[in-house]
Amino acid sequence: MNHQDVIAWIAEVFEEPAARITPTTERKDIAGWDSLGTLSLIAALDEKFDIHLDENEIDAMASVQDIFAVLRRHGQLAEA
């Protein structure tokens, strides 16, 4: 996936318009990224990418850039 694909996927997960999400968007700026949204993100990472995160990794995700980093570590994000 490239960055735009990931942004579109994140928008879908959080039910937000993709135009409102950029690599620098923070968790607090995405209304759907609450506790339920975090569970949706965890499930989506597992379902789409077979990525399983521990509690510390989940707690550390505070921005779209952090999601990019997780995907990059697991070989799911192409470099720009």
PyMOL CGO cylinders between C-alpha atoms (Angstrom):
from pymol import cmd
from pymol.cgo import CYLINDER

trace = [
    CYLINDER, 0.00, 0.00, 0.00, 1.06, 3.57, -0.50, 0.3, 1, 1, 1, 1, 1, 1,
    CYLINDER, 1.06, 3.57, -0.50, 0.33, 6.53, 1.80, 0.3, 1, 1, 1, 1, 1, 1,
    CYLINDER, 0.33, 6.53, 1.80, -2.86, 7.55, -0.02, 0.3, 1, 1, 1, 1, 1, 1,
    CYLINDER, -2.86, 7.55, -0.02, -4.20, 3.98, 0.13, 0.3, 1, 1, 1, 1, 1, 1,
    CYLINDER, -4.20, 3.98, 0.13, -3.53, 3.89, 3.85, 0.3, 1, 1, 1, 1, 1, 1,
    CYLINDER, -3.53, 3.89, 3.85, -5.23, 7.24, 4.41, 0.3, 1, 1, 1, 1, 1, 1,
    CYLINDER, -5.23, 7.24, 4.41, -8.29, 6.01, 2.51, 0.3, 1, 1, 1, 1, 1, 1,
    CYLINDER, -8.29, 6.01, 2.51, -8.27, 2.82, 4.61, 0.3, 1, 1, 1, 1, 1, 1,
    CYLINDER, -8.27, 2.82, 4.61, -7.94, 4.80, 7.87, 0.3, 1, 1, 1, 1, 1, 1,
    CYLINDER, -7.94, 4.80, 7.87, -10.82, 7.05, 6.80, 0.3, 1, 1, 1, 1, 1, 1,
    CYLINDER, -10.82, 7.05, 6.80, -12.95, 3.97, 6.22, 0.3, 1, 1, 1, 1, 1, 1,
    CYLINDER, -12.95, 3.97, 6.22, -12.03, 2.44, 9.59, 0.3, 1, 1, 1, 1, 1, 1,
    CYLINDER, -12.03, 2.44, 9.59, -12.93, 5.62, 11.48, 0.3, 1, 1, 1, 1, 1, 1,
    CYLINDER, -12.93, 5.62, 11.48, -15.82, 6.60, 9.18, 0.3, 1, 1, 1, 1, 1, 1,
    CYLINDER, -15.82, 6.60, 9.18, -14.23, 9.96, 8.43, 0.3, 1, 1, 1, 1, 1, 1,
    CYLINDER, -14.23, 9.96, 8.43, -13.85, 11.77, 5.10, 0.3, 1, 1, 1, 1, 1, 1,
    CYLINDER, -13.85, 11.77, 5.10, -10.42, 10.98, 3.66, 0.3, 1, 1, 1, 1, 1, 1,
    CYLINDER, -10.42, 10.98, 3.66, -9.93, 14.67, 2.92, 0.3, 1, 1, 1, 1, 1, 1,
    CYLINDER, -9.93, 14.67, 2.92, -9.80, 15.35, 6.69, 0.3, 1, 1, 1, 1, 1, 1,
    CYLINDER, -9.80, 15.35, 6.69, -6.94, 12.91, 7.25, 0.3, 1, 1, 1, 1, 1, 1,
    CYLINDER, -6.94, 12.91, 7.25, -3.27, 13.57, 6.55, 0.3, 1, 1, 1, 1, 1, 1,
    CYLINDER, -3.27, 13.57, 6.55, -0.09, 11.88, 7.76, 0.3, 1, 1, 1, 1, 1, 1,
    CYLINDER, -0.09, 11.88, 7.76, 0.16, 14.50, 10.51, 0.3, 1, 1, 1, 1, 1, 1,
    CYLINDER, 0.16, 14.50, 10.51, -3.42, 14.12, 11.77, 0.3, 1, 1, 1, 1, 1, 1,
    CYLINDER, -3.42, 14.12, 11.77, -3.49, 13.28, 15.46, 0.3, 1, 1, 1, 1, 1, 1,
    CYLINDER, -3.49, 13.28, 15.46, -5.82, 10.89, 17.23, 0.3, 1, 1, 1, 1, 1, 1,
    CYLINDER, -5.82, 10.89, 17.23, -7.57, 13.75, 19.04, 0.3, 1, 1, 1, 1, 1, 1,
    CYLINDER, -7.57, 13.75, 19.04, -8.52, 15.26, 15.66, 0.3, 1, 1, 1, 1, 1, 1,
    CYLINDER, -8.52, 15.26, 15.66, -10.38, 12.16, 14.44, 0.3, 1, 1, 1, 1, 1, 1,
    CYLINDER, -10.38, 12.16, 14.44, -13.79, 11.95, 16.10, 0.3, 1, 1, 1, 1, 1, 1,
    CYLINDER, -13.79, 11.95, 16.10, -14.11, 8.24, 15.39, 0.3, 1, 1, 1, 1, 1, 1,
    CYLINDER, -14.11, 8.24, 15.39, -10.76, 7.41, 17.02, 0.3, 1, 1, 1, 1, 1, 1,
    CYLINDER, -10.76, 7.41, 17.02, -12.16, 6.89, 20.49, 0.3, 1, 1, 1, 1, 1, 1,
    CYLINDER, -12.16, 6.89, 20.49, -12.02, 3.68, 22.53, 0.3, 1, 1, 1, 1, 1, 1,
    CYLINDER, -12.02, 3.68, 22.53, -14.45, 1.93, 20.18, 0.3, 1, 1, 1, 1, 1, 1,
    CYLINDER, -14.45, 1.93, 20.18, -12.54, 3.27, 17.18, 0.3, 1, 1, 1, 1, 1, 1,
    CYLINDER, -12.54, 3.27, 17.18, -9.33, 1.88, 18.64, 0.3, 1, 1, 1, 1, 1, 1,
    CYLINDER, -9.33, 1.88, 18.64, -10.95, -1.56, 18.79, 0.3, 1, 1, 1, 1, 1, 1,
    CYLINDER, -10.95, -1.56, 18.79, -12.05, -1.15, 15.18, 0.3, 1, 1, 1, 1, 1, 1,
    CYLINDER, -12.05, -1.15, 15.18, -8.49, -0.20, 14.21, 0.3, 1, 1, 1, 1, 1, 1,
    CYLINDER, -8.49, -0.20, 14.21, -7.05, -3.24, 16.00, 0.3, 1, 1, 1, 1, 1, 1,
    CYLINDER, -7.05, -3.24, 16.00, -9.56, -5.53, 14.28, 0.3, 1, 1, 1, 1, 1, 1,
    CYLINDER, -9.56, -5.53, 14.28, -8.92, -3.91, 10.89, 0.3, 1, 1, 1, 1, 1, 1,
    CYLINDER, -8.92, -3.91, 10.89, -5.14, -4.26, 11.25, 0.3, 1, 1, 1, 1, 1, 1,
    CYLINDER, -5.14, -4.26, 11.25, -5.62, -7.93, 12.08, 0.3, 1, 1, 1, 1, 1, 1,
    CYLINDER, -5.62, -7.93, 12.08, -8.14, -8.59, 9.31, 0.3, 1, 1, 1, 1, 1, 1,
    CYLINDER, -8.14, -8.59, 9.31, -6.49, -6.69, 6.46, 0.3, 1, 1, 1, 1, 1, 1,
    CYLINDER, -6.49, -6.69, 6.46, -2.79, -7.06, 7.30, 0.3, 1, 1, 1, 1, 1, 1,
    CYLINDER, -2.79, -7.06, 7.30, -2.59, -9.93, 9.83, 0.3, 1, 1, 1, 1, 1, 1,
    CYLINDER, -2.59, -9.93, 9.83, -0.91, -7.51, 12.25, 0.3, 1, 1, 1, 1, 1, 1,
    CYLINDER, -0.91, -7.51, 12.25, -1.30, -8.22, 15.96, 0.3, 1, 1, 1, 1, 1, 1,
    CYLINDER, -1.30, -8.22, 15.96, -0.27, -5.50, 18.39, 0.3, 1, 1, 1, 1, 1, 1,
    CYLINDER, -0.27, -5.50, 18.39, 0.48, -5.67, 22.08, 0.3, 1, 1, 1, 1, 1, 1,
    CYLINDER, 0.48, -5.67, 22.08, -1.03, -3.25, 24.56, 0.3, 1, 1, 1, 1, 1, 1,
    CYLINDER, -1.03, -3.25, 24.56, 2.01, -0.94, 24.55, 0.3, 1, 1, 1, 1, 1, 1,
    CYLINDER, 2.01, -0.94, 24.55, 1.95, -0.65, 20.75, 0.3, 1, 1, 1, 1, 1, 1,
    CYLINDER, 1.95, -0.65, 20.75, -1.78, 0.11, 20.81, 0.3, 1, 1, 1, 1, 1, 1,
    CYLINDER, -1.78, 0.11, 20.81, -1.36, 2.76, 23.50, 0.3, 1, 1, 1, 1, 1, 1,
    CYLINDER, -1.36, 2.76, 23.50, 1.52, 4.36, 21.58, 0.3, 1, 1, 1, 1, 1, 1,
    CYLINDER, 1.52, 4.36, 21.58, -0.60, 5.03, 18.48, 0.3, 1, 1, 1, 1, 1, 1,
    CYLINDER, -0.60, 5.03, 18.48, -1.53, 8.69, 18.74, 0.3, 1, 1, 1, 1, 1, 1,
    CYLINDER, -1.53, 8.69, 18.74, -1.41, 9.85, 15.12, 0.3, 1, 1, 1, 1, 1, 1,
    CYLINDER, -1.41, 9.85, 15.12, -1.80, 8.69, 11.55, 0.3, 1, 1, 1, 1, 1, 1,
    CYLINDER, -1.80, 8.69, 11.55, 2.00, 8.74, 11.36, 0.3, 1, 1, 1, 1, 1, 1,
    CYLINDER, 2.00, 8.74, 11.36, 2.04, 6.10, 14.13, 0.3, 1, 1, 1, 1, 1, 1,
    CYLINDER, 2.04, 6.10, 14.13, -0.26, 3.87, 12.08, 0.3, 1, 1, 1, 1, 1, 1,
    CYLINDER, -0.26, 3.87, 12.08, 2.09, 4.35, 9.11, 0.3, 1, 1, 1, 1, 1, 1,
    CYLINDER, 2.09, 4.35, 9.11, 5.00, 3.27, 11.35, 0.3, 1, 1, 1, 1, 1, 1,
    CYLINDER, 5.00, 3.27, 11.35, 3.19, 0.08, 12.38, 0.3, 1, 1, 1, 1, 1, 1,
    CYLINDER, 3.19, 0.08, 12.38, 2.42, -0.76, 8.75, 0.3, 1, 1, 1, 1, 1, 1,
    CYLINDER, 2.42, -0.76, 8.75, 6.00, 0.05, 7.71, 0.3, 1, 1, 1, 1, 1, 1,
    CYLINDER, 6.00, 0.05, 7.71, 7.44, -2.22, 10.46, 0.3, 1, 1, 1, 1, 1, 1,
    CYLINDER, 7.44, -2.22, 10.46, 5.29, -5.05, 9.17, 0.3, 1, 1, 1, 1, 1, 1,
    CYLINDER, 5.29, -5.05, 9.17, 6.20, -4.48, 5.53, 0.3, 1, 1, 1, 1, 1, 1,
    CYLINDER, 6.20, -4.48, 5.53, 2.73, -3.25, 4.55, 0.3, 1, 1, 1, 1, 1, 1,
    CYLINDER, 2.73, -3.25, 4.55, 3.56, 0.34, 3.62, 0.3, 1, 1, 1, 1, 1, 1,
    CYLINDER, 3.56, 0.34, 3.62, 5.62, 1.29, 0.60, 0.3, 1, 1, 1, 1, 1, 1,
    CYLINDER, 5.62, 1.29, 0.60, 8.11, 4.09, 1.11, 0.3, 1, 1, 1, 1, 1, 1,
    CYLINDER, 8.11, 4.09, 1.11, 7.09, 7.40, -0.43, 0.3, 1, 1, 1, 1, 1, 1,
]
cmd.load_cgo(trace, "trace")
